[in-house]
Amino acid sequence: MTTTSPTLVAFDLDDTLAPSKSPLPTAVAELLVELLDVAEVCVISGGQFGQFKAQVIDALGAASDDALGRLHLMPTCGTQYYRFQDGDWNQLYAQNLTEDEKARALAAVEGKARELGYWEIETWGPILEDRGSQITFSALGQAAPVAAKTAWDPSGAKKNTLREAVAALLPDLEVRSGGSTSVDITRKGIDKAYGMTKLADMTGIALDEMLFVGDRLDENGNDYPVKALGVPCYAVTGWEDTVTFLKELIPTLAARVA
């Protein structure tokens, strides 16, 4: 299998399919609808299902029910899995944290953020979110403008420092860098590689028949576990790169299924 003939194409969401926490640009939405006609498609990200609805589902109004049936949504890094069945989106599984795990995670990340001086007063929405299967710290809130997020931690040093400090307090849980200003906490061993492995189990599509497209495939990036797993990957630096890639990929896949 090469990157030109995958059975399933999986995407990171923020800064791969859309600007951070923003709806899919029209060009991306149109190309995803075309892609769904020739391949299975997955979106996997740290966001919760509500974020997927606002960013992805609501932008795919042109997709038929049959096409949506080929879309796999994996919020919170694959700890939740949704498929379109009988006219609606249904959750097929969720690996939720226990109440004790949630309480310890919330206390640890807030305590360390305050200690390090990363607990901001002016935010766009809550700093801490309980997503069921994931606790997420967003330094400026989920709805913060992209420019504000970039200015808060341009090098990623703050986020990585916080991640390391929180991880030391929660050895039984997985603590990892999320989006541009976020830290995510899940059960141990949960990352996007976990999600892709679950996707292979749920669909019967082998990992080497998939292609993952992401903007953080560097060793410190939250997409890197997918690359380390051995899934064929294609690196982008933003949604514009994804548009260029899909314009090349879709005709190849269309010729295969013709």
Summary of the structure (lengths in Angstrom):
residues: 258
radius of gyration: 17.8
end to end distance: 18.4
largest distance: 59.2
contacts: 895
relative contact order: 0.18
helix: 41%
strand: 21%
